[in-house]
Amino acid sequence: MKPHFTTIALLSSLAAIATADVIPPPPSSAPATAAVEAPPPAPPAAPAQTPSPAPAPAAQPATDGLLPPPPPAADLNDGFPSEKERQSYALGQHFVTREKNTATQNGTLLPNADEMVQGLSDVLKATKSRDYAVGAALALQILQANMEADVDALAASVRTALKSDPSKLTPQQQQGAMERIQSDLVAKREVKKKAELEKSLKAATEYLAGIENQEGVKKTASGLLYKIEKEGEGKSATLTDLVTLNYKGTLSDGSTFDKNPVNGPAKKPIRTLPQGIQEALQLFKVGSKATVWVSPLLGFGEAGRVIPAVRPNQVLIYDVEFMAADPLPKPATTGGPQPTRAAPITATTPPISVEIPPQPGTKPGETPKPEAPATPPVQVPPTGSTPVPAPGK
């Protein structure tokens, strides 16, 4: 409880300071005179010991600059009589959303609602202990990893480990077993992934075969399918263009994975689009409206896409309105002429000749005669010192 009251006191002090900076105190002549005439050490201590000002700002969240406290449950008008029930409901929504995402990613079924609720109730109401919940959670991990476990051997190992009894496995044997578990899981995951890719590719191929037989659908050599609803009269795009599009991308199940902004068409470098759309825009002319079916090979392939989520080997269906194709703008420069860099000196760089001006009295091209060396000055020793012999003697 002490940290709680300390926090309240600190926030109250900050609120008092913030209010004092914004809202000045009412004018009063007596305190002003006292502040001028009294000695400096004494007057500042009197206002600091007044107990009433600190709690006042905390009781007025609208004027102290701090975030107001959460509104009471009765003011939310959401049908929950208490905050406990409201937060419990929010937790349920959170947990189930997480389970749905996990089921979608792993391709598994959602939990049975009655069984899930029974498990929650058994543990939270202490019908089943927390230890029971821990065991159930471990079993769930084993099932989600698609592992095969011997229940009796697993139970014996858990009892031995919790009692700190000697293990039947040496540390080296334990490490080896865990490594084999990891290898087995990776191998099973690869087998499962390969089977899923083959299944999704087969479904995509069959779907495209049905589209190909529809009236007005054309097919290119790469396998791209398209149907033009309105012919354009402008130019076609090139791979160096910035294209302007109204578009919507959906999957074969009708879900939308991409579309242009609500407030207007999208402008994108053509090379940032899937390969199938790049090909289509080089066939279409500006002003065209068309539907394009992109095969997995010309779309996101076996990798799929994470955000927005597109599973591997999905057919991409685009409704496209081709509005413009313009050259990509050149990178902006800083302006003004750019400085010219000097060429580096290499073995093939010609030598630099330097012309030395002739000396006075020398004709151009004539080698100047060397000058006689200057005679060094004779040093005169100071009085009373040993004479210094002249050079050469």
C-alpha positions in Angstrom: 0.0 0.0 0.0 2.9 2.4 0.6 3.9 2.6 -3.1 0.2 3.3 -3.9 0.0 6.3 -1.6 3.4 7.5 -2.7 2.3 7.5 -6.3 -0.9 9.5 -5.4 1.2 12.0 -3.5 3.6 12.4 -6.5 0.8 12.8 -9.0 -0.8 15.4 -6.7 2.4 17.4 -6.5 2.8 17.3 -10.3 -0.8 18.3 -10.7 -0.3 21.3 -8.3 2.8 22.4 -10.3 1.0 22.1 -13.6 -2.0 24.1 -12.3 0.2 26.8 -10.8 1.9 27.3 -14.2 -1.3 27.7 -16.1 -3.7 29.2 -13.6 -2.2 32.0 -11.5 -3.4 32.5 -7.9 -5.8 35.3 -7.2 -4.2 38.7 -6.5 -3.5 39.6 -2.9 -1.6 42.6 -1.6 -0.5 41.2 1.8 1.5 38.2 0.6 3.2 40.3 -2.1 4.4 42.8 0.5 5.6 40.1 2.8 7.6 38.6 -0.1 9.4 41.8 -0.7 10.1 43.0 2.9 10.8 39.8 4.7 14.3 38.2 4.8 14.7 35.5 2.1 15.1 32.4 4.3 11.8 32.6 6.3 8.8 33.3 3.9 9.2 30.3 1.5 8.7 27.7 4.3 5.2 28.9 5.3 3.2 28.0 2.1 5.0 24.6 1.8 3.5 23.4 5.1 -0.1 24.0 4.2 -1.7 20.5 4.1 -4.8 21.3 2.1 -3.6 22.3 -1.5 -2.0 18.9 -2.4 -5.2 16.8 -2.4 -7.3 19.4 -4.2 -5.9 18.9 -7.7 -6.1 15.1 -7.5 -9.9 15.5 -6.9 -10.2 17.6 -10.1 -9.0 15.5 -13.1 -10.4 18.0 -15.6 -8.0 20.8 -14.6 -4.8 19.1 -13.5 -3.6 17.9 -16.9 -3.5 14.2 -16.0 -5.6 11.4 -17.6 -9.0 11.1 -15.9 -9.8 7.9 -14.1 -11.8 5.3 -16.0 -15.5 5.9 -15.9 -17.6 3.8 -13.5 -19.2 0.7 -14.8 -22.6 2.2 -14.7 -21.5 5.0 -17.2 -20.4 2.6 -20.0 -24.0 1.4 -20.8 -22.7 -2.0 -22.2 -25.0 -4.2 -20.1 -22.3 -5.4 -17.6 -23.0 -4.6 -14.0 -19.4 -4.7 -12.9 -15.9 -4.2 -14.3 -15.0 -7.7 -13.3 -17.6 -9.1 -15.6 -16.6 -6.7 -18.4 -12.9 -7.7 -18.2 -13.8 -11.4 -18.0 -15.8 -11.1 -21.2 -13.0 -9.3 -22.9 -10.6 -12.1 -21.9 -12.9 -14.7 -23.5 -13.0 -12.8 -26.8 -9.2 -12.5 -26.7 -8.5 -16.2 -26.0 -11.0 -17.5 -28.6 -9.6 -15.1 -31.3 -6.1 -16.5 -30.6 -7.4 -20.1 -30.9 -9.1 -19.2 -34.2 -5.9 -17.8 -35.6 -4.0 -20.9 -34.5 -6.5 -23.2 -36.0 -6.4 -21.3 -39.3 -2.6 -21.4 -39.5 -2.4 -25.1 -38.6 -5.4 -26.2 -40.6 -7.1 -27.7 -37.5 -10.6 -27.6 -36.2 -11.7 -25.1 -33.6 -12.1 -26.4 -30.0 -15.6 -27.6 -29.0 -17.2 -24.7 -27.1 -18.8 -26.9 -24.4 -15.6 -28.8 -23.7 -13.5 -25.7 -23.6 -15.9 -23.9 -21.2 -16.0 -27.0 -19.0 -12.2 -27.0 -18.7 -12.2 -23.3 -17.8 -14.9 -23.8 -15.2 -13.2 -26.9 -13.6 -10.0 -25.1 -13.0 -11.2 -21.6 -12.1 -13.9 -23.0 -9.7 -11.3 -25.4 -8.2 -13.3 -28.5 -9.3 -10.0 -29.5 -10.9 -6.7 -28.4 -9.5 -4.1 -26.1 -11.1 -1.8 -29.2 -11.3 -4.5 -30.9 -13.4 -4.5 -27.8 -15.7 -0.7 -28.0 -16.1 -0.9 -31.7 -17.1 -3.7 -30.9 -19.6 -1.6 -28.0 -21.1 1.4 -30.4 -21.5 -0.9 -32.9 -23.2 -2.2 -30.2 -25.5 1.4 -29.3 -26.5 2.1 -32.9 -27.5 -1.0 -33.1 -29.6 -0.4 -29.8 -31.3 3.1 -30.9 -32.2 1.7 -34.1 -33.8 3.9 -36.3 -31.6 3.2 -39.8 -30.5 3.7 -40.4 -26.8 3.4 -43.5 -24.6 1.2 -42.3 -21.8 2.5 -44.8 -19.2 6.2 -44.0 -19.9 5.4 -40.2 -19.9 3.5 -40.5 -16.6 6.4 -42.5 -14.9 8.9 -39.9 -16.1 6.8 -37.0 -14.7 6.5 -38.7 -11.3 10.3 -39.5 -11.2 11.3 -35.9 -12.1 8.9 -34.3 -9.6 10.3 -36.5 -6.8 13.8 -35.8 -7.9 14.5 -39.5 -8.1 17.3 -40.8 -10.3 16.4 -40.8 -14.0 16.7 -43.9 -16.2 18.5 -41.9 -18.8 22.0 -40.4 -18.5 22.4 -36.7 -19.4 23.9 -37.8 -22.8 21.0 -40.2 -23.4 18.5 -37.5 -22.5 20.1 -35.0 -24.9 20.1 -37.5 -27.7 16.5 -38.4 -27.2 15.5 -34.7 -27.3 17.5 -34.2 -30.5 15.7 -37.1 -32.1 12.4 -35.6 -31.1 13.4 -32.4 -32.8 14.5 -34.2 -35.9 11.3 -36.2 -36.1 9.2 -33.1 -35.7 11.0 -31.3 -38.5 10.7 -34.3 -40.8 6.9 -34.7 -40.1 6.5 -30.9 -40.6 8.2 -31.2 -44.0 6.0 -34.2 -45.1 2.9 -32.3 -44.0 3.9 -29.2 -45.8 4.6 -31.0 -49.0 1.3 -32.8 -48.9 -0.5 -29.4 -48.3 1.4 -27.8 -51.2 0.4 -30.6 -53.6 -3.2 -30.4 -52.5 -3.4 -26.6 -52.9 -1.7 -26.6 -56.3 -4.1 -29.3 -57.5 -7.1 -27.2 -56.3 -5.7 -24.1 -58.0 -5.1 -26.0 -61.3 -8.6 -27.4 -61.3 -10.1 -23.9 -60.5 -8.2 -22.3 -63.4 -9.3 -25.0 -65.8 -12.9 -24.1 -65.1 -12.2 -20.4 -65.6 -10.4 -21.0 -68.9 -13.5 -22.6 -70.4 -15.7 -19.5 -69.8 -16.7 -17.3 -72.6 -14.5 -14.3 -73.4 -11.5 -15.5 -71.2 -8.1 -15.4 -73.0 -5.0 -17.3 -72.0 -1.4 -16.3 -72.6 1.6 -18.5 -73.1 2.6 -18.2 -69.4 -0.9 -19.4 -68.3 -2.3 -16.0 -67.4 -6.1 -15.8 -67.8 -7.9 -12.5 -68.4 -11.2 -11.2 -69.6 -11.5 -7.6 -70.9 -14.7 -5.8 -70.0 -13.8 -2.5 -71.6 -11.0 -1.9 -74.2 -8.8 1.1 -73.5 -7.3 3.5 -76.1 -4.2 4.6 -74.4 -0.7 3.1 -74.4 0.4 -0.1 -72.7 2.6 -0.1 -69.6 6.3 -1.0 -69.6 8.3 -2.4 -66.8 9.8 1.0 -66.0 6.4 2.7 -65.5 4.5 4.0 -62.5 0.9 2.7 -63.0 -2.3 4.2 -61.7 -5.0 1.6 -60.9 -8.3 1.0 -59.3 -8.2 -2.6 -58.3 -9.4 -5.3 -56.0 -7.7 -8.6 -55.3 -9.7 -11.6 -54.0 -9.1 -15.3 -53.6 -11.1 -18.2 -55.0 -13.2 -18.3 -51.8 -14.3 -14.7 -52.3 -12.2 -13.1 -49.5 -10.4 -9.8 -50.2 -6.7 -9.6 -49.7 -5.8 -6.3 -51.4 -7.4 -3.2 -52.9 -6.7 0.4 -53.7 -7.3 3.1 -51.1 -10.8 4.2 -50.5 -10.0 7.9 -51.3 -8.6 7.3 -54.7 -6.7 5.0 -57.1 -3.3 3.5 -56.3 0.0 4.5 -57.9 2.6 1.8 -57.8 5.8 1.0 -59.7 4.7 -1.9 -62.0 7.6 -4.1 -60.7 6.1 -4.1 -57.2 3.0 -6.0 -58.4 2.7 -9.8 -58.9 4.3 -11.1 -62.0 0.9 -11.9 -63.6 -0.4 -8.3 -63.1 2.9 -7.0 -64.6 2.2 -9.1 -67.7 -1.4 -8.1 -67.9 -0.7 -4.3 -67.8 1.8 -4.7 -70.7 -1.1 -6.3 -72.7 -3.8 -3.8 -71.7 -4.1 -0.2 -72.8 -4.8 2.7 -70.5 -8.6 3.0 -70.0 -9.1 -0.8 -70.0 -11.2 -2.6 -67.4 -10.6 -6.3 -67.0 -10.6 -9.4 -64.7 -7.3 -11.2 -64.3 -6.8 -14.7 -62.9 -3.2 -15.2 -61.7 -1.9 -18.7 -61.2 0.3 -19.5 -58.2 3.4 -19.6 -60.5 2.7 -16.0 -61.5 1.5 -14.9 -58.1 2.8 -15.6 -54.6 3.7 -19.2 -55.3 4.5 -21.8 -52.6 5.6 -19.0 -50.1 2.3 -17.3 -50.0 2.2 -13.9 -48.3 2.1 -13.1 -44.6 0.4 -9.7 -44.4 -2.3 -9.7 -45.7 -2.4 -13.4 -45.3 -2.5 -15.5 -48.5 -1.9 -19.2 -48.1 0.5 -21.0 -50.5 -0.5 -21.8 -54.1 -3.6 -19.6 -54.1 -5.2 -18.2 -57.3 -5.2 -14.4 -57.2 -8.2 -12.7 -58.9 -7.9 -9.1 -59.7 -10.6 -6.7 -61.0 -8.5 -3.9 -62.6 -9.2 -0.5 -64.0 -6.1 0.7 -65.8 -6.0 4.5 -65.5 -2.5 5.7 -66.4 1.1 4.6 -67.1 3.8 7.2 -66.6 7.6 6.9 -66.5 9.0 6.6 -63.0 10.3 9.9 -61.7 14.0 10.3 -61.6 15.7 10.5 -58.2 15.7 14.0 -56.9 19.0 15.8 -56.7 20.1 18.5 -54.3 20.0 21.1 -57.1 22.7 23.1 -58.8 25.7 21.7 -60.7 27.3 18.7 -59.2 31.1 19.0 -58.4 33.4 17.3 -60.9 35.7 14.8 -59.2 39.3 14.6 -60.3 40.3 11.4 -62.0 42.4 9.1 -59.8 46.1 8.8 -60.6 46.8 5.4 -62.1 49.6 3.8 -64.0 48.2 5.0 -67.3 47.8 8.6 -66.1 50.2 10.9 -68.0 52.8 12.7 -65.9 52.2 16.3 -65.0 54.8 18.7 -66.4 55.7 21.8 -64.4 57.4 24.7 -66.2 60.0 26.5 -64.0 60.5 30.2 -65.0 64.1 31.1 -66.1 66.4 32.9 -63.8 67.3 36.5 -64.6 69.9 36.7 -67.3 69.2 33.2 -68.6 67.8 32.6 -72.0 64.7 30.3 -72.5 65.8 26.7 -72.7 69.3 27.4 -71.3 70.3 25.5 -68.2 71.1 27.9 -65.4 74.6 27.8 -64.0 74.8 26.6 -60.4 75.3 29.3 -57.9 78.5 29.3 -55.7 77.7 28.2 -52.2 77.4 31.1 -49.8 80.3 31.6 -47.4 79.1 31.0 -43.9 79.5 34.0 -41.6 82.4 34.0 -39.2 81.3 33.7 -35.7 82.8 36.2 -33.3 83.4 34.6 -29.9 82.3 36.6 -26.9 84.9 38.3 -24.7 86.6 35.9 -22.3 85.7 32.7 -24.2 87.8 30.3 -26.1 88.2 31.3 -29.8 86.3 29.2 -32.2 88.4 28.1 -35.2 87.2 29.2 -38.6 85.7 26.5 -40.9 88.4 24.6 -42.9 91.2 25.4 -40.5 
